[in-house]
Amino acid sequence: MARKTAKDILQADFEILVQDAEKLLEHSATLAGDQADELRRQIEESVSRARETLKQTQDSVRERSQAALSATEDYVQSNPWQSVGIAAGVGFLIGLLASRR
């Protein structure tokens, strides 16, 4: 069974949120009292889940980017001349591609 990623969960939560909002728009004229309160409660729960999933996704991305940054800094510090050579090569290729346009 495939593992759901945070992106998949977030997308599903937003789809549910949109569906609930559409229900609210369709039924807002005919709902009264308890029915309207129940629909509002469902929408609030959907928004809350979407916010929590978005926060978790943001935290996950932040952790992965910090790990990548740390690994890059470690590599550059342990191999400074190779890093300078790689940067010069990339700069040369970008300059070559830019001059062709």
N, C-alpha and C positions, 0 to 999 in steps of 0.2 A: 504494500500500500504506500502510495507516495506521501511524503511528508509535506504538509502545508507550510509555505514560507510566510513570513510576516507580511510580505507584499500581497500574497493571496488572501490572507485573513483580512487585511485592511480593505482590499477591493471588495470582498464579500460583505463586510460591514457597511461600506458606503453604498453598495447596491441595495442592501436592506433599508438603509436610511432613505434612499431615494424612493424606494417602493412605499415606505411608510408615509413619506411626505406627499406622494401622489395620492395615497388613500385619504390623507387628511384633506387635500384639495377637493377630491371627488365628493367626500361625504360631509364637508364642513357645513354645507347648507342644510343637510337633513339630520345631522347628529345634534343631540341635546343631552345635557346632564351627564349621566354615568357613561354613556357611549363616547362622548367627546373626551371625558376625563381619561378613559381607558386608552383611547388612541393617542392622546398626548403623552401618557405614561410610556407607551410602547415606543414612541418617537424619542422621548428623552432617554430611554434605555439604549436605543440604537445609537444615538449621538454619543452617549457616554462610552459605549463599547468602541466606537470608531475613534474617539479621542484617546482612549487607553491604548488601543492598537497602534495608533500613530505615534504616541509617546514611546512605546516599546520599540517600534521600528527606528525611530530617531536615535534612541539609546544604542541600539544594535549597530547602526551605521556609524555612530560616533566611536564606539569601541573598536570596530574594524578599521576605521581610518586612523585611529591612534596607534593601533598595532602596525599598520603599514608605514606610518610616519616613523615610528620607532625603528623598524627594521631598515628603512631607507637611511636614517641617520647613522645607525650602527655600521651599515655597509660603507657609506661615504667616509666615516671616520676611520675605518680600518683599511680602506682602499682609496686614498685621496687622489692618486694620480690616475687610476683607472676611471674614477668618477669624472675627473677633468677631461679625460679623453672621450668618454661617452658623451658628456655635455657638448664638447667641441664638435663631435661627429653629428649629433642631433642638430646643433645649430647650423652646421654646414648644409645638411640635407634640407632643413627648413628654408635657408637662404637660397639654395638651388631651386627648390620648388617655387618659391615666391618670385624669383627672377624670371621664371618661364611664363608667368601670367602677364 
